[in-house]
């Protein structure tokens, strides 16, 4: 099963600024089967249930102890190796806490990354976070946010008229707009996404941060950074990104 199909939702914690602090930054809720290595020949199986910029939350049938270091490897069959190749496929973390509720059969474990920035930047963690536009690249490696590739129809207001376009990629931080019209640098735009499937329409404010004309496709490619997202807007935008990622790995009909 593909990695993206194991994503459930994006968690947007209440805060004054969406991406101001790592501790209050958004996280990806998921259900990814994984192996937790205490040593090369000793591993537990469990699930990764949250992924964030500073660490993860795990589920395991057995307890882990605070301060213990383990290696986490996504189990084969999740589709990771078919999507892209990772130089670092086992991520080292340190256990921060381990809890079990009286009625639960599993332990919930909070861990923080303790890899070098270079190593974690080459892992599936940064790949996944960047797909959501979490700008993990600025934390783990010096590279651009890649976001989720899409062909999502959108509309944007230019000179009091609504124009049609395509979001070629989209994340919590912004999007790449493909459209027929040139938009001035630093222009602020109203952007309407959806409705799409079961998702409601979303109206956002964005600012043009870069632009380039594609002579091959005969369209303007405009980089837009979203401005002042509310928690509710960010949650719905996260739902759109989840849908885009899941659709990107759907098998074509036979």
MISEPA-586146 format. One line per 2 residues: for each residue x, y, z of C-alpha. Coordinates in Angstrom, 1 decimal, always signed. Example, Ala and Ser with C-alpha at 12.3 -4.5 7.8 and 13.67 -1.06 7.14 Angstrom:
BEGIN
+12.3,-4.5,+7.8 ~ +13.7,-1.1,+7.1
END
This chain:
BEGIN
+0.0,+0.0,+0.0 ~ +1.3,+3.4,-0.9
+2.6,+5.8,+1.7 ~ +0.2,+8.6,+0.8
-2.8,+6.3,+1.2 ~ -1.8,+5.9,+4.9
-2.2,+9.6,+5.6 ~ -5.4,+10.5,+7.5
-5.3,+14.3,+8.0 ~ -3.2,+17.3,+8.8
-3.4,+18.5,+12.5 ~ -3.4,+22.3,+12.9
-2.8,+23.2,+16.5 ~ -4.2,+26.4,+17.8
-1.6,+29.2,+17.7 ~ -1.3,+32.9,+16.8
+0.9,+32.1,+13.8 ~ +0.5,+28.9,+11.7
+4.2,+28.2,+11.2 ~ +5.9,+30.4,+13.7
+7.1,+27.8,+16.2 ~ +8.2,+24.2,+15.6
+6.5,+23.0,+18.8 ~ +3.1,+24.4,+17.5
+3.7,+23.6,+13.9 ~ +1.2,+21.4,+11.9
+1.6,+17.6,+12.0 ~ +0.6,+14.8,+9.7
-1.7,+12.2,+11.3 ~ -1.2,+8.8,+9.6
-1.1,+5.1,+10.1 ~ +2.2,+3.9,+8.6
+3.5,+0.4,+9.5 ~ +7.1,+0.5,+10.7
+9.8,-1.4,+12.4 ~ +11.5,+0.1,+15.5
+15.1,-1.1,+15.7 ~ +16.9,-1.3,+19.1
+19.8,-2.9,+17.2 ~ +20.3,-4.2,+13.7
+19.0,-7.7,+14.6 ~ +16.4,-6.7,+17.2
+13.2,-4.9,+16.0 ~ +9.6,-4.3,+17.2
+6.8,-3.7,+14.8 ~ +4.3,-0.9,+15.3
+2.8,+2.2,+13.6 ~ +3.8,+5.8,+13.0
+0.7,+7.8,+13.8 ~ +2.0,+11.4,+13.6
+4.9,+13.0,+11.8 ~ +6.1,+16.5,+12.5
+9.1,+18.8,+12.0 ~ +10.7,+17.9,+15.4
+9.6,+14.3,+15.9 ~ +6.9,+11.7,+15.7
+4.3,+9.8,+17.7 ~ +4.4,+6.0,+17.6
+2.2,+3.1,+18.6 ~ +3.7,-0.1,+19.9
+2.5,-3.3,+21.7 ~ +5.6,-3.0,+23.9
+6.9,-0.1,+26.0 ~ +10.0,+1.9,+25.1
+11.9,+3.9,+27.8 ~ +12.7,+7.6,+28.0
+16.2,+8.4,+26.6 ~ +16.3,+5.1,+24.6
+17.4,+5.6,+21.0 ~ +15.9,+3.5,+18.2
+16.0,+3.4,+14.4 ~ +12.7,+3.7,+12.5
+12.3,+2.1,+9.1 ~ +9.0,+2.1,+7.1
+8.1,-1.4,+6.3 ~ +8.3,-2.5,+2.7
+5.0,-2.5,+0.9 ~ +4.2,+1.1,+1.8
+5.3,+2.2,-1.7 ~ +8.1,+4.4,-0.6
+10.8,+2.8,-2.7 ~ +8.5,+3.0,-5.8
+7.9,+6.7,-5.3 ~ +11.5,+7.8,-4.9
+14.8,+6.5,-3.6 ~ +16.0,+7.6,-0.2
+19.7,+7.7,+0.8 ~ +18.7,+7.3,+4.4
+15.8,+4.9,+5.0 ~ +16.3,+4.4,+8.7
+15.8,+7.4,+10.9 ~ +17.3,+7.5,+14.4
+15.1,+9.0,+17.2 ~ +15.2,+9.4,+20.9
+12.2,+8.4,+23.1 ~ +10.8,+11.4,+25.0
+7.8,+9.8,+26.7 ~ +5.9,+6.5,+26.7
+2.3,+6.3,+27.9 ~ -0.5,+3.7,+28.0
-4.1,+4.4,+28.9 ~ -5.8,+1.8,+31.2
-8.2,+0.5,+28.5 ~ -5.7,+0.5,+25.6
-3.7,-2.4,+24.3 ~ -0.9,-0.3,+22.9
+1.7,+2.2,+24.1 ~ +1.8,+5.7,+22.7
+5.4,+6.9,+22.3 ~ +6.7,+10.4,+21.6
+10.1,+10.6,+19.9 ~ +12.4,+13.4,+18.7
+14.8,+13.2,+15.7 ~ +18.4,+12.8,+16.7
+19.9,+12.4,+13.2 ~ +22.2,+15.0,+11.6
+20.4,+17.6,+9.5 ~ +22.1,+16.2,+6.5
+20.9,+12.6,+7.1 ~ +17.3,+13.5,+8.0
+17.2,+15.8,+4.9 ~ +17.9,+12.7,+2.8
+15.2,+10.6,+4.4 ~ +11.5,+9.9,+3.8
+10.6,+12.3,+6.7 ~ +11.7,+15.4,+4.8
+10.2,+14.1,+1.6 ~ +6.8,+13.7,+3.3
+6.8,+17.0,+5.2 ~ +7.9,+18.9,+2.1
+5.0,+17.4,+0.2 ~ +2.7,+19.2,+2.6
+4.6,+22.5,+2.3 ~ +5.8,+22.3,+5.9
+9.0,+23.9,+4.7 ~ +11.0,+21.1,+6.4
+13.8,+21.9,+4.0 ~ +14.6,+25.0,+6.1
+14.9,+22.9,+9.2 ~ +16.7,+19.8,+7.8
+18.4,+20.8,+4.5 ~ +18.9,+23.8,+2.2
+16.4,+23.0,-0.6 ~ +13.1,+24.4,-1.9
+9.8,+23.2,-0.7 ~ +8.5,+20.7,-3.3
+4.9,+20.5,-2.2 ~ +2.3,+18.1,-3.6
+2.1,+17.9,-7.4 ~ -1.5,+18.4,-8.6
-3.8,+19.5,-11.4 ~ -6.3,+21.1,-9.1
-8.6,+23.6,-10.8 ~ -8.7,+27.0,-9.1
-9.9,+30.5,-9.7 ~ -8.1,+33.8,-8.8
-9.3,+37.4,-8.9 ~ -7.3,+39.7,-11.1
-8.4,+43.3,-11.9 ~ -11.8,+42.6,-10.4
-12.4,+39.7,-12.7 ~ -12.2,+36.0,-11.8
-9.7,+34.0,-13.9 ~ -9.3,+30.2,-14.2
-6.1,+28.4,-13.5 ~ -4.5,+25.2,-12.4
-2.6,+24.6,-9.1 ~ +0.4,+22.6,-10.4
+1.5,+22.1,-6.8 ~ +0.1,+23.0,-3.5
+1.0,+22.9,+0.2 ~ +0.2,+24.7,+3.4
+2.6,+27.5,+2.6 ~ +1.6,+28.2,-1.0
+1.1,+27.0,-4.5 ~ +2.4,+27.2,-8.1
-0.3,+28.6,-10.3 ~ -0.4,+27.9,-14.1
-2.6,+30.5,-15.9 ~ -2.9,+32.5,-19.1
-2.4,+35.9,-17.4 ~ +0.7,+37.6,-16.2
+0.3,+38.7,-12.5 ~ +2.5,+41.5,-11.2
+5.1,+40.7,-8.6 ~ +4.0,+41.2,-5.0
+0.4,+41.4,-6.1 ~ -2.1,+40.1,-3.5
-4.8,+37.8,-4.9 ~ -8.0,+36.2,-3.8
-7.8,+32.5,-4.6 ~ -10.8,+30.2,-4.7
-10.2,+26.4,-4.5 ~ -13.0,+23.9,-5.0
-15.5,+22.7,-4.1 ~ -13.8,+19.4,-5.0
-15.3,+16.0,-4.2 ~ -16.6,+16.2,-0.7
-14.5,+19.2,+0.2 ~ -16.1,+22.6,+0.6
-14.9,+25.7,-1.4 ~ -12.0,+27.5,+0.1
-11.2,+31.2,-0.3 ~ -7.7,+32.3,+0.5
-5.5,+35.3,+0.2 ~ -2.1,+34.9,-1.5
+0.9,+37.1,-2.6 ~ +2.9,+36.6,-5.8
+6.5,+35.8,-4.9 ~ +7.9,+34.7,-8.3
+6.8,+34.3,-11.9 ~ +8.0,+32.8,-15.1
+6.6,+32.4,-18.6 ~ +6.7,+28.8,-20.0
+7.1,+29.1,-23.8 ~ +6.6,+25.3,-24.1
+3.2,+25.3,-22.4 ~ +2.3,+28.9,-23.3
+1.3,+29.7,-19.7 ~ +2.5,+31.9,-16.8
+3.8,+29.9,-13.8 ~ +3.2,+32.1,-10.7
+4.5,+31.2,-7.3 ~ +2.1,+32.3,-4.6
+2.6,+32.4,-0.8 ~ -0.6,+32.2,+1.3
-1.2,+35.0,+3.7 ~ -2.5,+34.8,+7.3
-4.3,+31.5,+7.2 ~ -6.7,+30.9,+10.0
-6.7,+27.5,+11.7 ~ -10.0,+26.6,+9.9
-8.6,+27.6,+6.5 ~ -5.3,+25.7,+7.1
-7.3,+22.6,+8.2 ~ -9.4,+22.6,+5.0
-6.3,+23.3,+2.9 ~ -4.6,+20.4,+4.5
-7.5,+18.2,+3.6 ~ -7.1,+19.3,+0.0
-3.4,+18.4,+0.1 ~ -4.2,+15.0,+1.5
-6.7,+14.4,-1.4 ~ -4.1,+15.6,-4.0
-1.4,+13.2,-2.6 ~ -3.7,+10.2,-2.5
-4.9,+10.9,-6.1 ~ -1.4,+11.2,-7.3
-0.7,+7.5,-6.5 ~ -4.0,+6.0,-7.7
-3.5,+3.2,-10.1 ~ -5.0,+4.0,-13.6
-8.2,+2.0,-14.5 ~ -7.5,-1.2,-16.4
END
